[in-house]
Amino acid sequence: MLLLPDTLTMAEAPDTLRMLSQGLRDQAGDTLVVDASGLRRFDSSALAVLIECHRLAVAWGKGFEVRHLPPKLADLAGLYGVGGLLPAGAAVA
């Protein structure tokens, strides 16, 4: 399981995506799992990072799960119409 940082805004997105991409590549199992429990400060860039992780998982033939997605980020995903790209049970912290 990979952990998101406490801050994930436009400034942190490129480095976070690089770190997650490498970690996802090394993660064993049928499902790539990201833990968002530490995420405190974010903007829509956090969604872009998670959507790219989802895309990578699909490309590698794996499932994708986000655990402990902050409710405000889940709401933002719904507003942008991308909530379906995140696993249904992952929106509760």
MOPAC internal coordinates of N, CA, C and O (Angstrom, degrees):
PM7 1SCF
backbone

  N    0.0000 0     0.00 0     0.00 0    0    0    0
  C    1.4402 1     0.00 0     0.00 0    1    0    0
  C    1.5288 1   108.14 1     0.00 0    2    1    0
  O    1.2310 1   121.50 1   -43.35 1    3    2    1
  N    1.3343 1   114.73 1   136.65 1    3    2    1
  C    1.4624 1   120.63 1   179.03 1    5    3    2
  C    1.5135 1   109.68 1  -105.73 1    6    5    3
  O    1.2310 1   120.58 1   -35.23 1    7    6    5
  N    1.3183 1   116.49 1   144.77 1    7    6    5
  C    1.4559 1   122.08 1  -177.98 1    9    7    6
  C    1.5225 1   111.04 1  -104.36 1   10    9    7
  O    1.2310 1   121.21 1   -45.60 1   11   10    9
  N    1.3284 1   115.28 1   134.40 1   11   10    9
  C    1.4617 1   119.67 1   171.59 1   13   11   10
  C    1.5176 1   108.69 1   -77.30 1   14   13   11
  O    1.2310 1   119.58 1   -29.49 1   15   14   13
  N    1.3258 1   118.41 1   150.51 1   15   14   13
  C    1.4667 1   120.92 1   177.34 1   17   15   14
  C    1.5271 1   110.34 1   -71.36 1   18   17   15
  O    1.2310 1   120.46 1    -8.18 1   19   18   17
  N    1.3265 1   116.72 1   171.82 1   19   18   17
  C    1.4723 1   118.73 1   179.68 1   21   19   18
  C    1.5223 1   111.96 1   -73.33 1   22   21   19
  O    1.2310 1   119.96 1   156.80 1   23   22   21
  N    1.3252 1   117.68 1   -23.20 1   23   22   21
  C    1.4644 1   122.18 1   177.67 1   25   23   22
  C    1.5243 1   109.12 1  -124.95 1   26   25   23
  O    1.2310 1   121.44 1   -52.08 1   27   26   25
  N    1.3371 1   114.85 1   127.92 1   27   26   25
  C    1.4642 1   120.05 1   178.13 1   29   27   26
  C    1.5276 1   108.61 1  -141.76 1   30   29   27
  O    1.2310 1   122.33 1   -91.61 1   31   30   29
  N    1.3385 1   113.13 1    88.39 1   31   30   29
  C    1.4573 1   121.08 1   177.97 1   33   31   30
  C    1.5280 1   107.67 1  -118.34 1   34   33   31
  O    1.2310 1   120.48 1     6.23 1   35   34   33
  N    1.2994 1   116.69 1  -173.77 1   35   34   33
  C    1.4566 1   120.83 1  -178.47 1   37   35   34
  C    1.5327 1   111.36 1   -54.89 1   38   37   35
  O    1.2310 1   120.21 1   144.58 1   39   38   37
  N    1.3127 1   117.21 1   -35.42 1   39   38   37
  C    1.4634 1   120.90 1  -178.53 1   41   39   38
  C    1.5295 1   112.59 1   -66.92 1   42   41   39
  O    1.2310 1   120.07 1   144.25 1   43   42   41
  N    1.3216 1   117.47 1   -35.75 1   43   42   41
  C    1.4636 1   121.80 1  -177.01 1   45   43   42
  C    1.5255 1   113.43 1   -93.05 1   46   45   43
  O    1.2310 1   119.99 1   165.01 1   47   46   45
  N    1.3216 1   117.63 1   -14.99 1   47   46   45
  C    1.4677 1   121.67 1  -172.18 1   49   47   46
  C    1.5338 1   114.07 1   -56.27 1   50   49   47
  O    1.2310 1   118.46 1   131.25 1   51   50   49
  N    1.3376 1   120.54 1   -48.75 1   51   50   49
  C    1.4737 1   118.70 1  -177.94 1   53   51   50
  C    1.5303 1   113.31 1   -60.25 1   54   53   51
  O    1.2310 1   120.40 1   134.14 1   55   54   53
  N    1.3316 1   116.84 1   -45.86 1   55   54   53
  C    1.4650 1   119.84 1  -179.44 1   57   55   54
  C    1.5234 1   111.15 1   -67.92 1   58   57   55
  O    1.2310 1   120.54 1   140.62 1   59   58   57
  N    1.3370 1   116.58 1   -39.38 1   59   58   57
  C    1.4628 1   120.01 1   179.06 1   61   59   58
  C    1.5180 1   110.65 1   -64.39 1   62   61   59
  O    1.2310 1   120.17 1   137.64 1   63   62   61
  N    1.3184 1   117.27 1   -42.36 1   63   62   61
  C    1.4596 1   120.33 1   179.53 1   65   63   62
  C    1.5222 1   111.03 1   -64.14 1   66   65   63
  O    1.2310 1   119.96 1   139.46 1   67   66   65
  N    1.3210 1   117.68 1   -40.54 1   67   66   65
  C    1.4678 1   120.56 1   176.85 1   69   67   66
  C    1.5274 1   110.83 1   -60.93 1   70   69   67
  O    1.2310 1   120.74 1   134.45 1   71   70   69
  N    1.3342 1   116.18 1   -45.55 1   71   70   69
  C    1.4573 1   121.00 1  -179.84 1   73   71   70
  C    1.5259 1   110.88 1   -63.59 1   74   73   71
  O    1.2310 1   120.26 1   135.13 1   75   74   73
  N    1.3307 1   117.11 1   -44.87 1   75   74   73
  C    1.4623 1   120.44 1  -179.61 1   77   75   74
  C    1.5232 1   111.58 1   -67.15 1   78   77   75
  O    1.2310 1   119.99 1   139.54 1   79   78   77
  N    1.3141 1   117.62 1   -40.46 1   79   78   77
  C    1.4633 1   120.65 1   179.56 1   81   79   78
  C    1.5214 1   110.83 1   -59.20 1   82   81   79
  O    1.2310 1   120.55 1   135.08 1   83   82   81
  N    1.3142 1   116.55 1   -44.92 1   83   82   81
  C    1.4604 1   120.20 1   178.34 1   85   83   82
  C    1.5200 1   110.80 1   -65.11 1   86   85   83
  O    1.2310 1   120.47 1   135.32 1   87   86   85
  N    1.3186 1   116.71 1   -44.68 1   87   86   85
  C    1.4574 1   120.23 1   179.65 1   89   87   86
  C    1.5161 1   112.46 1   -64.58 1   90   89   87
  O    1.2310 1   120.24 1   140.24 1   91   90   89
  N    1.3230 1   117.15 1   -39.76 1   91   90   89
  C    1.4627 1   120.63 1   178.82 1   93   91   90
  C    1.5207 1   110.70 1   -64.42 1   94   93   91
  O    1.2310 1   120.79 1   142.52 1   95   94   93
  N    1.3275 1   116.10 1   -37.48 1   95   94   93
  C    1.4649 1   121.15 1   178.68 1   97   95   94
  C    1.5278 1   110.30 1   -60.37 1   98   97   95
  O    1.2310 1   121.13 1   143.75 1   99   98   97
  N    1.3367 1   115.44 1   -36.25 1   99   98   97
  C    1.4589 1   120.92 1  -176.25 1  101   99   98
  C    1.5275 1   113.39 1   -88.87 1  102  101   99
  O    1.2310 1   119.78 1   170.67 1  103  102  101
  N    1.3210 1   118.03 1    -9.33 1  103  102  101
  C    1.4611 1   122.06 1  -175.73 1  105  103  102
  C    1.5326 1   110.38 1   -76.38 1  106  105  103
  O    1.2310 1   121.00 1   -52.72 1  107  106  105
  N    1.3159 1   115.68 1   127.28 1  107  106  105
  C    1.4614 1   121.07 1   179.57 1  109  107  106
  C    1.5296 1   109.95 1   -82.96 1  110  109  107
  O    1.2310 1   120.80 1   -13.81 1  111  110  109
  N    1.2985 1   116.08 1   166.19 1  111  110  109
  C    1.4581 1   121.53 1   175.21 1  113  111  110
  C    1.5126 1   112.60 1   100.60 1  114  113  111
  O    1.2310 1   121.69 1    -3.60 1  115  114  113
  N    1.3299 1   114.37 1   176.40 1  115  114  113
  C    1.4595 1   121.94 1  -176.43 1  117  115  114
  C    1.5226 1   113.26 1   -87.47 1  118  117  115
  O    1.2310 1   120.45 1   167.41 1  119  118  117
  N    1.3368 1   116.74 1   -12.59 1  119  118  117
  C    1.4618 1   120.95 1  -176.92 1  121  119  118
  C    1.5179 1   109.88 1  -129.05 1  122  121  119
  O    1.2310 1   120.93 1   -48.58 1  123  122  121
  N    1.3178 1   115.82 1   131.42 1  123  122  121
  C    1.4676 1   121.29 1   175.34 1  125  123  122
  C    1.5219 1   106.71 1   -87.82 1  126  125  123
  O    1.2310 1   120.32 1   -54.58 1  127  126  125
  N    1.3319 1   117.00 1   125.42 1  127  126  125
  C    1.4541 1   122.28 1  -174.10 1  129  127  126
  C    1.5246 1   110.54 1  -118.03 1  130  129  127
  O    1.2310 1   121.35 1   -49.75 1  131  130  129
  N    1.3382 1   115.02 1   130.25 1  131  130  129
  C    1.4587 1   122.47 1   176.05 1  133  131  130
  C    1.5272 1   107.46 1  -120.58 1  134  133  131
  O    1.2310 1   120.36 1   -48.31 1  135  134  133
  N    1.3252 1   116.92 1   131.69 1  135  134  133
  C    1.4689 1   122.93 1   179.00 1  137  135  134
  C    1.5210 1   108.68 1  -102.49 1  138  137  135
  O    1.2310 1   120.58 1   -60.06 1  139  138  137
  N    1.3239 1   116.49 1   119.94 1  139  138  137
  C    1.4612 1   121.92 1  -178.99 1  141  139  138
  C    1.5186 1   112.32 1  -103.21 1  142  141  139
  O    1.2310 1   119.62 1  -163.96 1  143  142  141
  N    1.3263 1   118.33 1    16.04 1  143  142  141
  C    1.4653 1   120.76 1  -175.00 1  145  143  142
  C    1.5245 1   113.00 1   -63.40 1  146  145  143
  O    1.2310 1   119.38 1   153.28 1  147  146  145
  N    1.3167 1   118.78 1   -26.72 1  147  146  145
  C    1.4564 1   121.53 1   179.76 1  149  147  146
  C    1.5122 1   114.39 1   -86.77 1  150  149  147
  O    1.2310 1   120.12 1   173.42 1  151  150  149
  N    1.3265 1   117.38 1    -6.58 1  151  150  149
  C    1.4654 1   122.17 1  -175.40 1  153  151  150
  C    1.5295 1   110.23 1   -71.30 1  154  153  151
  O    1.2310 1   120.76 1   -62.62 1  155  154  153
  N    1.3306 1   116.14 1   117.38 1  155  154  153
  C    1.4656 1   121.49 1  -178.12 1  157  155  154
  C    1.5292 1   112.18 1  -116.30 1  158  157  155
  O    1.2310 1   120.08 1   141.47 1  159  158  157
  N    1.3160 1   117.45 1   -38.53 1  159  158  157
  C    1.4654 1   122.16 1  -176.96 1  161  159  158
  C    1.5142 1   107.90 1  -124.29 1  162  161  159
  O    1.2310 1   120.63 1   -55.38 1  163  162  161
  N    1.3331 1   116.41 1   124.62 1  163  162  161
  C    1.4612 1   119.77 1  -175.94 1  165  163  162
  C    1.5145 1   110.00 1  -156.11 1  166  165  163
  O    1.2310 1   121.68 1   -14.79 1  167  166  165
  N    1.3266 1   114.39 1   165.21 1  167  166  165
  C    1.4615 1   121.55 1   171.67 1  169  167  166
  C    1.5238 1   106.47 1  -136.38 1  170  169  167
  O    1.2310 1   120.26 1    13.44 1  171  170  169
  N    1.3003 1   117.12 1  -166.56 1  171  170  169
  C    1.4596 1   120.09 1  -176.68 1  173  171  170
  C    1.5289 1   112.68 1   -63.73 1  174  173  171
  O    1.2310 1   119.82 1   164.13 1  175  174  173
  N    1.3157 1   117.94 1   -15.87 1  175  174  173
  C    1.4684 1   120.85 1   175.91 1  177  175  174
  C    1.5278 1   110.99 1   -61.50 1  178  177  175
  O    1.2310 1   120.09 1   149.19 1  179  178  177
  N    1.3235 1   117.43 1   -30.81 1  179  178  177
  C    1.4646 1   120.49 1   177.54 1  181  179  178
  C    1.5228 1   110.06 1   -62.11 1  182  181  179
  O    1.2310 1   120.45 1   140.41 1  183  182  181
  N    1.3257 1   116.75 1   -39.59 1  183  182  181
  C    1.4693 1   119.97 1   176.32 1  185  183  182
  C    1.5177 1   111.10 1   -63.70 1  186  185  183
  O    1.2310 1   120.38 1   137.48 1  187  186  185
  N    1.3198 1   116.88 1   -42.52 1  187  186  185
  C    1.4644 1   120.56 1   179.87 1  189  187  186
  C    1.5296 1   110.38 1   -60.23 1  190  189  187
  O    1.2310 1   120.20 1   138.95 1  191  190  189
  N    1.3222 1   117.23 1   -41.05 1  191  190  189
  C    1.4671 1   121.19 1   179.15 1  193  191  190
  C    1.5262 1   110.23 1   -64.40 1  194  193  191
  O    1.2310 1   120.35 1   134.01 1  195  194  193
  N    1.3383 1   116.94 1   -45.99 1  195  194  193
  C    1.4602 1   120.22 1  -179.50 1  197  195  194
  C    1.5261 1   111.98 1   -65.95 1  198  197  195
  O    1.2310 1   120.28 1   142.07 1  199  198  197
  N    1.3202 1   117.08 1   -37.93 1  199  198  197
  C    1.4667 1   120.24 1   178.07 1  201  199  198
  C    1.5276 1   110.31 1   -65.05 1  202  201  199
  O    1.2310 1   119.96 1   140.81 1  203  202  201
  N    1.3164 1   117.68 1   -39.19 1  203  202  201
  C    1.4632 1   120.62 1   177.30 1  205  203  202
  C    1.5295 1   110.19 1   -66.07 1  206  205  203
  O    1.2310 1   119.95 1   141.59 1  207  206  205
  N    1.3264 1   117.71 1   -38.41 1  207  206  205
  C    1.4627 1   120.14 1   176.43 1  209  207  206
  C    1.5298 1   110.14 1   -63.54 1  210  209  207
  O    1.2310 1   120.44 1   139.94 1  211  210  209
  N    1.3190 1   116.76 1   -40.06 1  211  210  209
  C    1.4653 1   121.06 1   176.15 1  213  211  210
  C    1.5264 1   109.83 1   -60.67 1  214  213  211
  O    1.2310 1   120.31 1   134.74 1  215  214  213
  N    1.3250 1   117.01 1   -45.26 1  215  214  213
  C    1.4653 1   121.61 1   179.52 1  217  215  214
  C    1.5262 1   110.80 1   -60.10 1  218  217  215
  O    1.2310 1   120.27 1   137.37 1  219  218  217
  N    1.3343 1   117.09 1   -42.63 1  219  218  217
  C    1.4616 1   120.87 1   178.67 1  221  219  218
  C    1.5262 1   110.65 1   -63.28 1  222  221  219
  O    1.2310 1   120.32 1   136.89 1  223  222  221
  N    1.3259 1   116.99 1   -43.11 1  223  222  221
  C    1.4629 1   120.69 1   179.39 1  225  223  222
  C    1.5230 1   110.60 1   -58.96 1  226  225  223
  O    1.2310 1   120.45 1   133.33 1  227  226  225
  N    1.3230 1   116.74 1   -46.67 1  227  226  225
  C    1.4664 1   120.90 1   179.22 1  229  227  226
  C    1.5307 1   110.18 1   -61.73 1  230  229  227
  O    1.2310 1   120.39 1   137.12 1  231  230  229
  N    1.3271 1   116.86 1   -42.88 1  231  230  229
  C    1.4647 1   120.76 1  -179.86 1  233  231  230
  C    1.5273 1   111.38 1   -62.45 1  234  233  231
  O    1.2310 1   120.41 1   148.98 1  235  234  233
  N    1.3342 1   116.82 1   -31.02 1  235  234  233
  C    1.4631 1   121.07 1   179.95 1  237  235  234
  C    1.5205 1   111.95 1   -91.89 1  238  237  235
  O    1.2310 1   120.12 1  -174.56 1  239  238  237
  N    1.3331 1   117.37 1     5.44 1  239  238  237
  C    1.4588 1   121.31 1   178.06 1  241  239  238
  C    1.5136 1   113.94 1    72.13 1  242  241  239
  O    1.2310 1   120.44 1  -149.76 1  243  242  241
  N    1.3245 1   116.76 1    30.24 1  243  242  241
  C    1.4679 1   121.01 1  -178.40 1  245  243  242
  C    1.5160 1   110.43 1  -120.81 1  246  245  243
  O    1.2310 1   121.54 1   -17.49 1  247  246  245
  N    1.3199 1   114.66 1   162.51 1  247  246  245
  C    1.4542 1   120.66 1   172.54 1  249  247  246
  C    1.5210 1   109.50 1   -79.85 1  250  249  247
  O    1.2310 1   120.72 1    -9.55 1  251  250  249
  N    1.3188 1   116.23 1   170.45 1  251  250  249
  C    1.4621 1   120.75 1   179.74 1  253  251  250
  C    1.5157 1   108.86 1  -139.72 1  254  253  251
  O    1.2310 1   120.63 1   -45.01 1  255  254  253
  N    1.3163 1   116.40 1   134.99 1  255  254  253
  C    1.4590 1   121.52 1  -178.93 1  257  255  254
  C    1.5183 1   109.94 1  -139.31 1  258  257  255
  O    1.2310 1   121.17 1   -43.51 1  259  258  257
  N    1.3273 1   115.38 1   136.49 1  259  258  257
  C    1.4621 1   121.53 1   172.72 1  261  259  258
  C    1.5140 1   106.52 1  -113.59 1  262  261  259
  O    1.2310 1   120.73 1   -57.95 1  263  262  261
  N    1.3057 1   116.21 1   122.05 1  263  262  261
  C    1.4644 1   120.50 1   177.99 1  265  263  262
  C    1.5220 1   109.48 1   -99.85 1  266  265  263
  O    1.2310 1   121.23 1   -37.44 1  267  266  265
  N    1.3127 1   115.26 1   142.56 1  267  266  265
  C    1.4681 1   122.91 1   174.53 1  269  267  266
  C    1.5183 1   113.05 1    62.41 1  270  269  267
  O    1.2310 1   120.43 1  -139.89 1  271  270  269
  N    1.3127 1   116.79 1    40.11 1  271  270  269
  C    1.4625 1   121.15 1   177.31 1  273  271  270
  C    1.5262 1   108.73 1   -65.15 1  274  273  271
  O    1.2310 1   119.36 1   -54.88 1  275  274  273
  N    1.3413 1   118.83 1   125.12 1  275  274  273
  C    1.4635 1   119.72 1   179.02 1  277  275  274
  C    1.5294 1   110.79 1   -57.58 1  278  277  275
  O    1.2310 1   120.39 1   -41.95 1  279  278  277
  N    1.3300 1   116.87 1   138.05 1  279  278  277
  C    1.4685 1   119.99 1  -179.20 1  281  279  278
  C    1.5284 1   113.48 1   -54.37 1  282  281  279
  O    1.2310 1   119.93 1   142.51 1  283  282  281
  N    1.3206 1   117.75 1   -37.49 1  283  282  281
  C    1.4708 1   119.71 1  -179.96 1  285  283  282
  C    1.5267 1   111.38 1   -66.16 1  286  285  283
  O    1.2310 1   120.27 1   146.22 1  287  286  285
  N    1.3215 1   117.09 1   -33.78 1  287  286  285
  C    1.4667 1   119.78 1   177.31 1  289  287  286
  C    1.5308 1   110.08 1   -73.14 1  290  289  287
  O    1.2310 1   120.39 1   143.30 1  291  290  289
  N    1.3268 1   116.86 1   -36.70 1  291  290  289
  C    1.4693 1   120.14 1   175.59 1  293  291  290
  C    1.5302 1   109.85 1   -63.34 1  294  293  291
  O    1.2310 1   120.56 1   139.56 1  295  294  293
  N    1.3349 1   116.53 1   -40.44 1  295  294  293
  C    1.4694 1   120.41 1   176.99 1  297  295  294
  C    1.5240 1   110.85 1   -62.65 1  298  297  295
  O    1.2310 1   120.46 1   137.19 1  299  298  297
  N    1.3262 1   116.73 1   -42.81 1  299  298  297
  C    1.4603 1   121.44 1   178.83 1  301  299  298
  C    1.5275 1   110.39 1   -61.79 1  302  301  299
  O    1.2310 1   120.42 1   138.75 1  303  302  301
  N    1.3185 1   116.81 1   -41.25 1  303  302  301
  C    1.4645 1   120.57 1   177.57 1  305  303  302
  C    1.5267 1   110.41 1   -61.17 1  306  305  303
  O    1.2310 1   120.51 1   140.29 1  307  306  305
  N    1.3206 1   116.63 1   -39.71 1  307  306  305
  C    1.4560 1   120.31 1   177.48 1  309  307  306
  C    1.5136 1   112.12 1   -65.16 1  310  309  307
  O    1.2310 1   120.42 1   138.23 1  311  310  309
  N    1.3246 1   116.81 1   -41.77 1  311  310  309
  C    1.4635 1   120.96 1   179.07 1  313  311  310
  C    1.5226 1   111.57 1   -62.63 1  314  313  311
  O    1.2310 1   120.51 1   142.87 1  315  314  313
  N    1.3241 1   116.64 1   -37.13 1  315  314  313
  C    1.4592 1   121.33 1  -179.36 1  317  315  314
  C    1.5247 1   112.29 1   -83.77 1  318  317  315
  O    1.2310 1   120.52 1   174.23 1  319  318  317
  N    1.3342 1   116.62 1    -5.77 1  319  318  317
  C    1.4568 1   120.12 1   179.14 1  321  319  318
  C    1.5261 1   114.92 1    76.58 1  322  321  319
  O    1.2310 1   120.61 1  -158.00 1  323  322  321
  N    1.3194 1   116.44 1    22.00 1  323  322  321
  C    1.4664 1   119.77 1  -179.47 1  325  323  322
  C    1.5184 1   112.09 1  -115.22 1  326  325  323
  O    1.2310 1   120.29 1  -169.92 1  327  326  325
  N    1.3242 1   117.05 1    10.08 1  327  326  325
  C    1.4535 1   120.68 1  -179.69 1  329  327  326
  C    1.5232 1   112.76 1   -57.39 1  330  329  327
  O    1.2310 1   120.23 1   149.01 1  331  330  329
  N    1.3373 1   117.17 1   -30.99 1  331  330  329
  C    1.4551 1   120.98 1   179.69 1  333  331  330
  C    1.5164 1   114.27 1   -66.90 1  334  333  331
  O    1.2310 1   120.23 1   163.48 1  335  334  333
  N    1.3292 1   117.17 1   -16.52 1  335  334  333
  C    1.4663 1   120.23 1   179.00 1  337  335  334
  C    1.5332 1   111.85 1   -80.68 1  338  337  335
  O    1.2310 1   121.12 1   166.35 1  339  338  337
  N    1.3274 1   115.47 1   -13.65 1  339  338  337
  C    1.4628 1   119.87 1   178.19 1  341  339  338
  C    1.5299 1   107.74 1  -104.20 1  342  341  339
  O    1.2310 1   119.99 1   -39.90 1  343  342  341
  N    1.3178 1   117.63 1   140.10 1  343  342  341
  C    1.4640 1   119.80 1  -178.39 1  345  343  342
  C    1.5303 1   112.03 1   -54.04 1  346  345  343
  O    1.2310 1   120.70 1   -40.78 1  347  346  345
  N    1.3182 1   116.28 1   139.22 1  347  346  345
  C    1.4625 1   122.51 1  -174.34 1  349  347  346
  C    1.5126 1   113.90 1   -57.43 1  350  349  347
  O    1.2310 1   119.66 1   141.33 1  351  350  349
  N    1.3128 1   118.25 1   -38.67 1  351  350  349
  C    1.4629 1   120.91 1  -177.48 1  353  351  350
  C    1.5032 1   114.08 1   -85.13 1  354  353  351
  O    1.2310 1   119.29 1  -174.01 1  355  354  353
  N    1.3194 1   118.96 1     5.99 1  355  354  353
  C    1.4536 1   121.02 1  -172.01 1  357  355  354
  C    1.5154 1   114.10 1   -95.26 1  358  357  355
  O    1.2310 1   119.32 1  -178.33 1  359  358  357
  N    1.3300 1   118.91 1     1.67 1  359  358  357
  C    1.4498 1   120.35 1  -172.54 1  361  359  358
  C    1.5157 1   113.87 1   -88.54 1  362  361  359
  O    1.2310 1   119.48 1  -178.64 1  363  362  361
  N    1.3100 1   118.60 1     1.36 1  363  362  361
  C    1.4653 1   120.62 1  -176.04 1  365  363  362
  C    1.5169 1   109.85 1  -107.86 1  366  365  363
  O    1.2310 1   121.03 1   -50.10 1  367  366  365
  N    1.3237 1   115.63 1   129.90 1  367  366  365
  C    1.4645 1   119.79 1   178.26 1  369  367  366
  C    1.5106 1   110.10 1   -88.32 1  370  369  367
  O    1.2310 1   120.10 1   180.00 1  371  370  369

